[in-house]
Structures are given as structure tokens and as C-alpha cells.
Amino acid sequence: MRPLPHNAEAELAVLSSVVLRGQSALYEAMEHVGADDFYLPKNAAIFASSCLCRSCVPQMKRTEAMPKPWVSSAAFAAAMMSG
């Protein structure tokens, strides 16, 4: 069976923008992709946890800042380094 087409660099770019730009980037990404759109399981897990973290604070308005660190940069880096 032939592997599905994927682009690890594109997945990393989406995740990096969410970590670096925060909530606005997460909303923008959520309009276009879901966790199941990621080919690499670790990337899907990071994206899903980012979305879940936002849903943990439903009383916040979309324009309010997300409490930091809502995605731990250490956890992000560890996930990216793991195989």
C-alpha cells in the first residue's frame, strides 16, 4: 500500500504559528484543519490538545487573550523531538 501524501514541514509550520502567535493563529488554523488532517500522530496530538485547551475556557470571548502558557513550549519541543 502506498503511503498517503503528507508534508511534515507544513504541519510544523501550522503548529509553530499556533505556539508563536497564540489564540488568533489557533482560530485561523481551526477554520481550515482539524487534528485528523495531520499525518504525523505527534502533530495531531499537539493540535488536538491546543484545541482542547481553548475549549477548557469557554467563558472567554474570542478576542480575549488565552492564559499563558496554554501550550507549553517545552511540551511542544519535546513532542517535536520524539520519534
Stockholm file with secondary structure:
# STOCKHOLM 1.0

chainA/1-83         MRPLPHNAEAELAVLSSVVLRGQSALYEAMEHVGADDFYLPKNAAIFASSCLCRSCVPQMKRTEAMPKPWVSSAAFAAAMMSG
#=GR chainA/1-83 SS CCCCCCCHHHHHHHHHHHHHHTHHHHHHHHHHCCGGGCSSHHHHHHHHHHHHHHHTCTTSCTTSCCCSCSSCHHHHHHHHHCC
#=GC SS_cons        CCCCCCCHHHHHHHHHHHHHHTHHHHHHHHHHCCGGGCSSHHHHHHHHHHHHHHHTCTTSCTTSCCCSCSSCHHHHHHHHHCC
//
